[in-house]
Amino acid sequence: MIKRLKRTFYLILGLLALGATWLYANSNSHKFATDVAYLECTLQEVSSDQRDKDFLDAVKKDAPIKIFARLRKDWIGGGAILLNWAADVGLSEDGLERTQTLIESINNYSGSLGKYDTQAFNRGTLLYTRVQNDELPVDQTKEACVSDILDPFKCMNVKEYEEAYRITRHCKIVDESVFGKERKKSAAATKAKQKI
């Protein structure tokens, strides 16, 4: 009887330890992600169907010529692709921007940058495209009425935004040391600017 109680106790204890390990690994899955690629992305074009040349020139002037990215595969967290850009000086003590999650498809790694903005890496051509969208004023949104059992005249906004501009960068695969050097340079410059 005591042996059976001991076995049951150890079984429960083992299951609790296994559950705690799984919870830790799942909530910290980014720490276990494996590197896919390091990229150097050079500004190629800023374009828009909606905006004038002066606006696009201003966007291009503010956009860095080269930016560096790290792509990692999050095996534990569902296989998503994790994107980190090397941060501009003054934005991060570790030299990395906030981690962004991308969805992997056959041709792209793509994801959202906010409510209306999107980004994508073409896996074949290594083109990076970021689309910045503007929210439309309420009077310009288009409505469509759809049939619904509870509300047969239910209407909803179909178009809430329009493309403001598109930034295209051509990326090339670089060594981890190139990305690491940019990240460390950003981190060191950020720390040097701090007074307290």
Secondary structure, DSSP 8 states (H G I E B T S, - for coil): -HHHHHHHHHHHHHHHHHHHHHHHHHHTGGGG-EEEEEEEEEEEEEE-SSS-HHHHHHHHHHS-SEEEEEEEEETTTTSEEEEEEB--TTS-TTSB---EEEEE-SSEEEEESSSS-EEEEETTT-EEEEEEEEE--GGG-EEEEE--SS-TTEEEEEE-EEEEEEEEEEEEEE-HHHHHHHHHHHHHHHHHH---
